[in-house]
Amino acid sequence: MIGGGPAGYTAAIRAGQLGFKTAIVEKRGTLGGTCLNVGCIPSKALLHATELFDEASHGFAKFGIKAEGVSVDLDAMMAHKSKVVGELTKGIEFLMKKNKVTYIVGAARFAGPDTIDVALNGGGTRTIKAARTMIATGSDVSSLPGITIDEKTVVSSTGALSLAKVPAKLIVIGGGVIGLELGSVWRRLGAEVTVVEFLDRITPAMDGEISKNFQRILGKQGFEFMLSHKVTGVKPTKKGATVTVVPVAGGDEKVLEADIVLVAVGRRPYTDGLNLAAAGVATTERGFIPVDAHYATNVPHIYAVGDVIGGLMLAHKAEEEGVAAVEIMAGQHGHVNYDAIPGVIYTMPEIANVGRTEEELKKAGIAYKIGKFPFTANARAKANGQTEGFVKVIADAATDRILGAHIIGADAGNMIAEVVTAIEFGGAAEDLARTSHAHPTEMEAIREAALGVNGAIRQM
């Protein structure tokens, strides 16, 4: 396994369980990849901590709780983040030992189709002969032409997780998941946040109705948005940086000032230094590694999974592919149902989705029906004071089979799992509607939305 992120370490564990003699090569010095070290996990630690701060500062009063003098110790908050990351990376190392996986700390480079040279972090080189190799090197941050990320003033998601102080003004380039999550962290701590997005809406891959409501809610939280604007330049200054933008449709340029600029315009496949040419592994023009249905590259005994092959750049999608590929190697029937891969944005409220959007179904000419239920009508959401958002279930008009679900609400990331399970088993909206849900819970909103698909909604 080349790469110790979610795809690589999960595949290594499964390979060990299936009896393969397995080694995993990772140059970072800690396992877990971008997700654990500088992505999913540290960002969630900061998101949760800042949600608590925001609630203590502005939300306690409605529950009859008085809190005065609430303040932030940013160093302690960052220490908590680092502690979480450290404990989890050590946990993965333990799992490698438990499953008899050899962990090699260094940078891998192909010397031939079945030979890998590892430049060890501790010095020297180790050569590995492999009957099968899995490339799971993930992705790296993308930038824009002419913009230099220094991780001090102009930062990527990595730098935005470790700012030394709260910026007075933060400009986020890109209205996608990463920019909005990290923008939320610093907005709650007091930064003025402006999001510059090339397209005419944020989160463009999301269901349009959800996206529209999401932007409205973030606006209420203090976000400013410049949609349909193109960034033409970012220049560091003595006090921070300036960002030059122009309308996509044409017009006068504007110069925005910021203390910190976060570049969050997506990610690119990371194959730097692998010397894929020596192995004969082909890549696309954008640098992704094409694979077949069994995750094999054009070199049959070399496989690739995760971000490096494209598709949804999600840790859990990568994990599923890693396990499926190893099981296929073992002669089993590994499989990934890409229609049942959930996506979550961990803002407050959260956004979660699985399956198809209305826009995708319309484009494909598939007839569908919708059921929706707002959290304003959900008893538990009212009791918790978390009534923003709704659940939307989309089903096939003819068969009632669930085609997609979209949730905007306080616990959407957990709630979506029920619909994912239903889709995995080929379930219909009626299956969710006829399933008993504990009362009072937010999960009842899923049942009510499913009932609404067929006009049987009860609690409105």
C-alpha positions in Angstrom: 0.0 0.0 0.0 1.4 3.4 -1.0 -0.3 6.0 1.1 -1.4 5.8 4.8 -4.7 7.7 4.5 -8.2 6.2 4.9 -8.0 4.2 1.7 -4.5 2.9 2.4 -4.7 2.0 6.1 -8.2 0.5 5.7 -7.1 -1.6 2.8 -4.0 -2.7 4.7 -6.1 -3.8 7.7 -8.4 -5.8 5.4 -5.4 -7.3 3.6 -3.9 -8.4 6.9 -7.2 -10.0 7.9 -7.3 -11.9 4.6 -3.8 -13.3 5.1 -1.8 -11.1 2.7 1.8 -10.3 3.6 1.3 -6.5 3.7 3.3 -3.4 4.0 2.1 0.2 4.0 4.4 3.1 3.0 3.7 6.6 4.3 6.0 9.6 4.1 4.2 12.0 6.4 5.5 10.2 9.6 2.0 9.7 10.9 -0.8 7.5 9.4 -4.3 8.8 8.7 -3.5 10.9 5.6 -4.9 14.3 4.9 -8.2 13.4 6.6 -6.8 12.6 10.0 -3.8 14.9 10.1 -4.9 18.1 8.3 -8.5 17.6 7.2 -11.6 15.9 8.4 -10.7 15.3 12.0 -8.9 18.5 13.1 -11.6 20.6 11.3 -14.3 18.8 13.2 -12.6 19.4 16.5 -12.5 23.1 15.7 -16.1 23.1 14.4 -17.4 21.5 17.5 -15.4 23.7 19.9 -16.5 26.9 18.1 -20.2 25.7 18.1 -20.0 25.4 21.8 -18.5 28.8 22.1 -21.2 30.3 19.9 -23.9 28.6 21.8 -22.5 29.8 25.2 -22.1 33.3 23.9 -25.5 33.7 22.1 -27.7 30.6 22.6 -27.9 29.8 26.3 -30.3 32.6 27.2 -33.2 31.1 25.4 -32.9 28.1 27.8 -32.8 30.2 30.9 -29.0 29.8 31.3 -27.0 32.9 32.1 -23.4 32.9 30.9 -21.2 36.0 31.2 -17.6 36.7 30.2 -17.4 33.8 27.8 -14.0 34.0 26.0 -11.8 31.9 23.8 -8.4 30.5 24.6 -7.2 29.8 21.1 -4.1 28.0 22.2 -6.1 25.6 24.3 -8.5 25.0 21.5 -5.7 24.1 19.1 -4.1 21.9 21.8 -7.4 19.9 22.0 -7.4 19.6 18.2 -3.8 18.3 18.2 -4.5 15.9 21.1 -7.4 14.3 19.2 -5.3 13.9 16.1 -2.4 12.4 18.0 -4.5 9.9 19.8 -6.2 8.7 16.6 -2.9 8.4 14.6 -1.4 6.3 17.4 -4.6 4.2 17.2 -4.0 3.5 13.5 -0.4 2.4 14.2 -1.7 0.0 16.8 -4.1 -1.5 14.2 -1.2 -2.0 11.8 0.6 -4.0 14.4 -2.5 -5.9 15.4 -3.1 -7.0 11.8 0.6 -7.8 11.1 1.0 -4.9 8.6 4.6 -3.6 8.2 4.6 0.2 8.5 7.4 1.8 6.5 8.0 5.6 7.1 9.3 7.1 3.8 8.6 8.2 0.3 7.8 5.5 -2.2 9.0 5.6 -5.8 8.5 3.0 -8.5 11.7 1.5 -9.9 9.7 -0.9 -12.1 6.3 -2.5 -12.4 7.0 -4.7 -9.3 9.8 -2.8 -7.6 9.4 0.1 -5.2 12.2 2.1 -3.7 11.4 3.8 -0.4 13.5 6.8 0.7 13.3 6.3 4.4 12.6 9.3 6.6 15.2 8.1 9.0 17.8 7.9 6.2 18.7 5.3 3.6 16.6 3.4 1.1 14.6 0.2 1.3 13.6 -1.7 -1.8 10.4 -3.7 -1.9 9.3 -6.4 -4.4 5.5 -6.6 -4.6 3.3 -9.1 -6.3 0.5 -6.5 -6.0 0.7 -2.8 -5.3 -2.1 -0.4 -4.3 -1.7 3.3 -4.9 -3.7 5.2 -2.3 -1.8 8.5 -2.3 -4.9 10.7 -2.0 -5.1 14.4 -3.1 -3.5 17.7 -2.4 -4.9 21.3 -2.3 -5.4 23.1 -5.6 -4.7 26.7 -6.2 -5.4 29.3 -8.9 -2.9 30.7 -11.5 -0.8 33.4 -10.0 -1.7 32.7 -6.4 1.0 31.6 -4.1 0.0 29.8 -0.9 2.4 30.6 1.9 0.4 29.1 4.7 0.8 32.3 6.6 -1.3 35.0 5.0 -2.5 33.1 2.0 -3.5 29.7 3.3 -4.9 26.4 2.2 -7.2 24.3 4.4 -4.0 23.1 6.2 -2.9 26.6 7.2 -6.5 27.6 8.1 -6.6 24.9 10.8 -3.6 26.4 12.6 -4.0 30.2 12.5 -2.1 31.9 15.4 -5.0 34.4 16.0 -8.5 35.1 14.9 -8.3 37.2 11.7 -10.4 40.4 11.6 -11.2 39.8 8.0 -11.1 36.4 6.2 -11.7 36.1 2.5 -12.5 32.5 1.3 -11.9 31.8 -2.3 -14.4 29.0 -3.2 -17.9 28.3 -2.0 -17.5 24.6 -1.5 -17.5 22.3 1.6 -13.9 23.1 2.9 -14.2 26.8 2.5 -17.6 27.0 4.2 -16.6 24.7 7.1 -13.4 26.6 7.9 -15.1 29.9 7.3 -17.7 28.9 9.9 -14.9 28.2 12.4 -13.4 31.6 12.2 -16.8 33.4 11.8 -17.9 32.0 15.1 -14.7 33.3 16.7 -15.3 36.8 15.4 -13.9 37.1 11.9 -15.7 38.9 9.2 -16.0 36.3 6.4 -16.5 37.0 2.7 -16.8 34.0 0.3 -15.9 34.6 -3.4 -17.4 32.0 -5.7 -17.0 31.8 -9.5 -20.4 30.1 -10.0 -23.8 31.7 -9.3 -24.4 29.6 -6.1 -22.4 28.0 -3.3 -22.0 24.2 -3.1 -22.9 23.7 -6.8 -23.0 19.9 -6.7 -25.7 20.0 -4.0 -29.5 19.9 -4.5 -30.5 23.4 -5.5 -33.2 23.9 -2.9 -30.8 22.8 -0.1 -28.0 25.1 -1.5 -30.3 28.1 -1.6 -31.5 27.6 2.0 -27.9 26.9 3.1 -26.7 30.2 1.8 -29.6 32.0 3.4 -28.8 30.5 6.8 -25.1 31.3 6.5 -26.0 34.8 5.6 -28.0 35.1 8.8 -24.8 33.9 10.6 -22.8 36.8 9.2 -21.3 35.4 6.0 -21.0 37.8 3.0 -21.1 36.3 -0.5 -19.8 37.5 -3.8 -21.2 35.0 -6.3 -20.4 34.9 -10.0 -17.1 36.6 -9.3 -13.6 35.6 -10.5 -10.4 36.1 -8.5 -7.8 37.6 -10.8 -5.1 38.2 -8.2 -4.0 37.9 -4.6 -1.2 40.1 -3.3 0.3 40.0 0.2 0.6 43.4 2.0 2.1 44.5 5.3 -1.2 44.0 7.1 -2.5 40.9 5.2 -3.4 40.6 1.6 -5.6 42.2 -1.2 -7.8 40.1 -3.4 -8.8 41.4 -6.8 -12.1 40.2 -8.2 -14.1 40.8 -11.3 -17.7 39.8 -12.2 -17.8 36.7 -14.4 -20.2 38.4 -16.7 -17.8 41.4 -17.1 -17.6 44.7 -15.3 -15.3 46.7 -13.0 -12.8 45.0 -10.8 -12.9 45.3 -7.1 -10.1 45.1 -4.6 -10.9 43.4 -1.2 -8.7 43.6 1.8 -8.2 40.8 4.2 -6.0 39.7 7.1 -6.1 36.1 5.9 -7.0 34.6 2.5 -8.2 31.0 2.4 -7.8 29.3 -1.0 -10.4 26.5 -1.1 -10.9 25.8 -4.8 -10.8 22.0 -4.7 -8.2 19.3 -4.6 -6.0 17.5 -7.2 -4.7 13.9 -7.3 -1.4 13.5 -5.6 1.1 11.3 -7.4 4.2 13.6 -7.0 7.4 11.7 -6.9 5.9 8.2 -7.5 7.6 7.8 -10.9 4.5 6.2 -12.4 6.2 6.1 -15.8 8.7 3.5 -14.5 5.8 1.2 -13.6 4.0 2.0 -16.8 0.9 3.3 -15.0 -1.2 5.7 -17.1 -2.8 8.9 -15.9 -5.4 11.3 -17.4 -4.6 14.8 -18.4 -5.7 16.0 -15.0 -3.4 13.5 -13.3 -6.0 11.0 -12.1 -5.2 7.3 -12.4 -7.9 5.4 -14.5 -9.0 2.0 -13.1 -11.3 -0.7 -14.2 -14.3 -2.2 -12.3 -11.8 -4.1 -10.1 -9.7 -1.0 -9.3 -6.8 -2.3 -11.4 -4.8 0.2 -13.4 -3.6 -0.4 -17.0 -0.9 -2.5 -15.3 -3.0 -5.4 -14.0 -1.2 -6.1 -10.7 -1.1 -2.4 -9.7 -4.3 -1.0 -8.2 -5.5 2.5 -7.3 -8.2 3.7 -5.0 -9.4 6.9 -3.2 -9.0 10.5 -4.3 -6.3 9.6 -6.7 -8.8 7.9 -9.1 -11.3 10.7 -8.9 -15.0 10.7 -8.1 -16.2 11.9 -4.7 -13.2 13.0 -2.7 -14.5 11.6 0.6 -12.6 9.6 3.2 -15.4 7.0 3.6 -15.7 6.5 -0.2 -11.9 5.9 -0.2 -12.2 3.4 2.6 -15.0 1.5 0.7 -12.8 1.3 -2.4 -9.7 0.1 -0.5 -11.6 -2.7 1.1 -13.4 -3.7 -2.1 -10.1 -3.8 -4.0 -8.4 -6.0 -1.5 -11.3 -8.4 -1.3 -11.3 -8.6 -5.1 -7.5 -9.5 -5.0 -8.5 -12.3 -2.6 -11.0 -13.7 -5.0 -14.0 -12.3 -3.1 -16.7 -10.0 -4.4 -15.8 -6.6 -3.2 -18.2 -3.9 -4.4 -18.9 -0.2 -3.8 -22.4 1.1 -4.3 -21.7 4.7 -5.3 -25.4 5.6 -5.1 -25.2 5.0 -1.4 -22.2 7.2 -0.5 -23.3 10.0 1.8 -21.9 13.5 1.8 -21.9 15.9 4.8 -21.0 19.5 5.5 -20.3 19.9 9.2 -21.5 23.5 9.6 -24.3 24.4 12.0 -26.8 23.4 10.8 -25.3 20.4 9.0 -26.0 19.5 5.4 -26.2 15.8 4.4 -27.1 14.1 1.2 -27.1 10.8 -0.5 -28.1 9.7 -4.0 -29.5 11.9 -6.7 -30.5 15.6 -6.7 -33.6 17.0 -8.4 -31.5 18.6 -11.0 -29.8 15.3 -11.9 -33.1 13.5 -12.2 -34.6 16.2 -14.4 -31.5 16.1 -16.7 -31.8 12.3 -16.9 -35.5 12.4 -17.6 -36.5 10.3 -14.6 -39.9 10.9 -13.2 -39.8 11.4 -9.4 -41.9 12.5 -6.4 -40.8 14.3 -3.3 -41.7 14.4 0.4 -40.5 17.2 2.6 -40.7 17.9 6.3 -39.5 20.9 8.2 -37.8 20.8 11.6 -40.1 23.6 12.8 -42.7 20.9 13.0 -40.5 18.3 14.8 -41.0 18.1 18.6 -37.4 17.3 19.5 -36.0 20.0 17.3 -38.3 22.5 18.9 -37.3 21.4 22.4 -33.6 21.7 21.4 -34.1 25.1 19.8 -32.7 23.8 16.5 -35.5 24.2 14.0 -33.6 25.5 11.0 -33.9 23.3 7.9 -35.8 20.3 6.6 -35.7 16.8 5.3 -36.3 16.0 1.6 -36.8 12.5 0.3 -36.9 11.8 -3.4 -38.4 8.6 -4.8 -39.0 7.1 -8.2 -42.5 8.0 -9.4 -43.3 4.6 -10.6 -41.6 2.2 -8.2 -41.3 4.4 -5.0 -37.7 3.3 -4.7 -35.6 6.0 -2.9 -33.4 7.9 -5.4 -32.0 10.4 -3.0 -32.3 12.3 0.3 -31.2 15.8 1.3 -31.2 17.1 4.9 -30.3 20.5 6.3 -30.5 20.4 10.1 -28.6 20.2 13.3 -27.8 16.5 13.2 -28.1 15.8 9.5 -24.7 14.0 9.3 -26.0 11.3 11.6 -29.5 11.3 10.3 -28.6 10.5 6.7 -27.3 7.1 7.7 -30.8 5.7 7.9 -31.5 6.7 4.3 -28.1 5.4 3.2 -29.1 2.0 4.7 -32.4 2.1 2.9 -30.8 2.8 -0.4 -28.2 0.1 0.1 -31.0 -2.4 0.5 -33.0 -1.0 -2.4 -35.7 0.4 -0.1 -38.7 2.4 -1.0 -40.1 5.6 0.6 -42.9 3.4 2.0 -40.3 1.3 3.8 -39.0 4.3 5.7 -42.6 5.5 6.3 -43.6 2.2 7.8 -40.6 2.0 10.1 -41.3 2.9 13.8 -39.1 5.8 15.0 -38.6 6.8 18.6 -40.5 9.8 19.8 -39.4 12.5 20.3 -36.4 12.4 18.0 -35.2 14.4 15.0 -35.2 11.1 13.1 -39.0 11.3 12.9 -38.6 14.1 10.3 -37.2 11.4 7.9 -40.2 9.2 8.5 -42.5 12.2 7.9 -40.7 13.2 4.7 -41.0 9.6 3.5 -44.7 9.6 4.3 -45.0 12.9 2.4 -43.7 11.2 -0.8 -47.0 9.5 -1.0 -49.1 12.3 0.5 -49.5 10.7 3.9 -47.7 13.3 6.1 -49.2 13.4 9.6 -47.5 16.0 11.8 -48.2 19.2 10.0 
